[in-house]
């Protein structure tokens, strides 16, 4: 399935080291004709890091999409009742977000949007970026891999020697993952090399 004219939500959480790749994929989706609404978690909209200032990321998202990002839980609540998205992506999806999503915690704009979106039984794509994915968070990833309408961008260890529990998605596979998810399928292999 093509993504031209699809309504796609792109939700940003922490893991700021992956923002360069995340924004490149955001640009690719818009260039392919997707209508994109961004959502920023509390951390994503408030934490300045060595990778950039939060305000600059919010402004960049608005410049790329032509739409103001959702920054509050209240703004994100409309996602469900309005059936706003054909598909939603959390990119990057931190371990904190994975744990909360797997355990039904809705305490940020991103998690509210995800919960609201899933109630419509439409695909949610996760673009994992977590230093504890193969540690304490593996159980949560396992729960989500078995959940209806949740799909994963293929991922692998990014630095097995220095960070043996870390997993990062292959961001360049996002568009293909979205196409599969729109057809109700998980792209394979999910464990990439």
Buried (B, 14 or more C-beta within 10 A) or exposed (E): BEBEEBBBBBBBBBBBBBBEBBBEBBBBBBEBEBBBBBBBBBBBBEBEBEEBEBEEBBEBBEEBBEEEBBBBBEBBBBBBEEBBBBBBBBBBBBBBBBBBBBEEEBEBBBBBBBBBBBEBEBBBBBBBBBBBBBEEBBEBBEBBBEEEBBBBBBBBBBEEEEBEBBBBBBBEBBBEBBBBBBEEEBBEEBEBE
